[in-house]
Amino acid sequence: MLDHPLNPGETGAIEKGPWHYGADYVTAYFNGSTKQLSQLLPAGFVVDPSGMCIAYICEIVSVAEGAKDLSSSRPDRTTYREAAVGVKCSRAGKPGVFYPVMWVTTEWSLLRGLVNGYQKRLADSIHLTKFHPLNPGMEPLGPGSKLGGFCVKGPEKTLEVNVEIDSPANPSSLPSFGATFGLRRLPLTGPGQSEVDEPVEILKSNSRVADVWVGTASVATTLEVGDIQPISGAVYRSGFTISGSKVV
């Protein structure tokens, strides 16, 4: 069931894919400086002239195809939180998004991401607004609702996103970025080693989006993206499958 690294069987760090995801997002879209954004991308990737970016805080439930029972027997192996900033870009003319950094709250998500080409790092903590329909002190999610989230690493907040909802929306109203790109990199550290430096496209399928609300947003991040010009915000739920990645 488990195949990476280093021990086989139940003591392995991650489950063999494909991996299925369901996430609740608090998301902001903004424009940054194309000059500074270009410094965050690997060679061969070109920043979109708009300088458009996405920033989000989310809570994720994920199960591997061959280990779905972990959702009940080991829920700690199926839930985590994530914070990320993505840059709209292209490679060889194909549009997409590259995430210079993703902060996550679990080791297994970190390792799974690195295997597939995501630039993941461990966060100390990630928090986001959660509504509950039976909480008598909270109004139902709707126009005027305010949601926020932030990521903490060491002494600082590396990312903070806030959204105030205006109205419900269709999934098609969300900005489209295209493919999701990544980079599988393992540099040389000694003689006789093989270097891995592979730009990749994440293989996603079964994508679906629901419960979309849109509005205004604000973003603050320690990532060097230049002056942030907010475009819009969104709160939504998403599901998808990742089966791996392919070299591009």
PETATA-V524080 format. One record per pair of residues at least 24 apart in sequence whose C-alpha atoms are under 8 Angstrom apart, sorted by sequence separation. I is the first residue (numbers start at 1). J is the second residue. If there is no record, write none. Layout:
# PETATA-V524080
I/J + I/J
This chain:
# PETATA-V524080
29/53 + 30/54 + 57/81 + 58/82 + 80/104 + 81/105 + 126/150 + 127/151 + 142/166 + 143/167 + 211/235 + 212/236 + 29/54 + 57/82 + 58/83 + 80/105 + 81/106 + 126/151 + 142/167 + 143/168 + 211/236 + 212/237 + 28/54 + 29/55 + 57/83 + 80/106 + 125/151 + 126/152 + 142/168 + 210/236 + 211/237 + 27/54 + 28/55 + 56/83 + 57/84 + 124/151 + 125/152 + 209/236 + 210/237 + 27/55 + 28/56 + 55/83 + 56/84 + 123/151 + 124/152 + 125/153 + 209/237 + 210/238 + 27/56 + 55/84 + 56/85 + 80/109 + 123/152 + 124/153 + 209/238 + 26/56 + 27/57 + 55/85 + 123/153 + 124/154 + 208/238 + 209/239 + 25/56 + 26/57 + 54/85 + 55/86 + 77/108 + 122/153 + 207/238 + 208/239 + 25/57 + 26/58 + 53/85 + 54/86 + 207/239 + 208/240 + 25/58 + 53/86 + 54/87 + 206/239 + 207/240 + 24/58 + 25/59 + 53/87 + 54/88 + 206/240 + 207/241 + 23/58 + 24/59 + 52/87 + 53/88 + 205/240 + 206/241 + 23/59 + 24/60 + 51/87 + 52/88 + 204/240 + 205/241 + 23/60 + 51/88 + 204/241 + 205/242 + 22/60 + 23/61 + 171/209 + 204/242 + 21/60 + 22/61 + 171/210 + 203/242 + 204/243 + 21/61 + 22/62 + 47/87 + 48/88 + 170/210 + 202/242 + 203/243 + 204/244 + 21/62 + 47/88 + 48/89 + 171/212 + 203/244 + 20/62 + 21/63 + 47/89 + 48/90 + 170/212 + 202/244 + 203/245 + 19/62 + 20/63 + 46/89 + 47/90 + 83/126 + 168/211 + 169/212 + 202/245 + 203/246 + 19/63 + 20/64 + 45/89 + 46/90 + 82/126 + 168/212 + 169/213 + 201/245 + 202/246 + 19/64 + 20/65 + 45/90 + 46/91 + 81/126 + 168/213 + 169/214 + 200/245 + 201/246 + 18/64 + 19/65 + 45/91 + 81/127 + 167/213 + 168/214 + 200/246 + 201/247 + 17/64 + 18/65 + 44/91 + 45/92 + 166/213 + 167/214 + 200/247 + 201/248 + 16/64 + 17/65 + 44/92 + 103/151 + 165/213 + 166/214 + 167/215 + 199/247 + 200/248 + 15/64 + 16/65 + 17/66 + 165/214 + 166/215 + 198/247 + 199/248 + 16/66 + 37/87 + 164/214 + 165/215 + 166/216 + 198/248 + 15/66 + 164/215 + 165/216 + 15/67 + 163/215 + 164/216 + 163/216 + 164/217 + 163/217 + 162/217 + 163/218 + 161/217 + 162/218 + 41/98 + 161/218 + 162/219 + 161/219 + 41/100 + 160/219 + 161/220 + 40/100 + 159/219 + 160/220 + 174/234 + 159/220 + 160/221 + 158/220 + 159/221 + 119/182 + 158/221 + 159/222 + 117/181 + 118/182 + 119/183 + 157/221 + 158/222 + 1/66 + 117/182 + 118/183 + 157/222 + 158/223 + 1/67 + 116/182 + 117/183 + 118/184 + 83/150 + 117/184 + 83/151 + 116/184 + 117/185 + 165/233 + 57/126 + 59/128 + 115/184 + 164/233 + 165/234 + 57/127 + 58/128 + 114/184 + 163/233 + 165/235 + 57/128 + 142/213 + 162/233 + 163/234 + 163/235 + 84/159 + 83/159 + 97/177 + 96/177 + 97/178 + 95/177 + 96/178 + 97/179 + 98/180 + 99/181 + 117/199 + 95/178 + 96/179 + 97/180 + 98/181 + 99/182 + 117/200 + 95/179 + 96/180 + 97/181 + 98/182 + 94/179 + 96/181 + 117/202 + 116/202 + 88/177 + 57/149 + 57/150 + 13/107 + 14/108 + 57/151 + 13/108 + 14/109 + 14/111 + 13/111 + 14/112 + 26/128 + 57/160 + 57/161 + 56/161 + 55/161 + 26/147 + 26/148 + 26/149 + 116/244 + 117/245 + 116/245 + 28/161 + 27/161 + 28/162 + 26/161 + 27/162 + 28/163 + 26/162 + 27/163 + 26/163 + 42/183 + 55/219 + 37/224 + 29/217 + 36/224 + 37/225 + 28/217 + 36/225 + 37/226 + 27/217 + 28/218 + 36/226 + 28/219 + 33/225 + 32/225 + 33/226 + 32/226 + 33/227 + 32/227 + 33/228 + 32/228 + 31/228 + 32/229 + 30/228 + 31/229 + 30/229 + 31/230 + 30/230 + 31/231 + 29/230 + 30/231 + 28/230 + 29/231 + 30/232 + 28/231 + 29/232 + 28/232 + 29/233 + 28/233 + 27/233 + 28/234 + 26/233 + 27/234 + 26/234 + 27/235 + 25/234 + 26/235 + 25/235 + 26/236 + 24/235 + 25/236 + 24/236 + 25/237 + 24/237 + 25/238 + 23/237 + 24/238 + 22/237 + 23/238 + 22/238 + 23/239 + 22/239 + 21/239 + 22/240 + 20/239 + 21/240 + 20/240 + 21/241 + 20/241 + 19/241 + 20/242 + 18/241 + 19/242 + 18/242 + 19/243 + 17/242 + 18/243 + 17/243 + 18/244 + 17/244
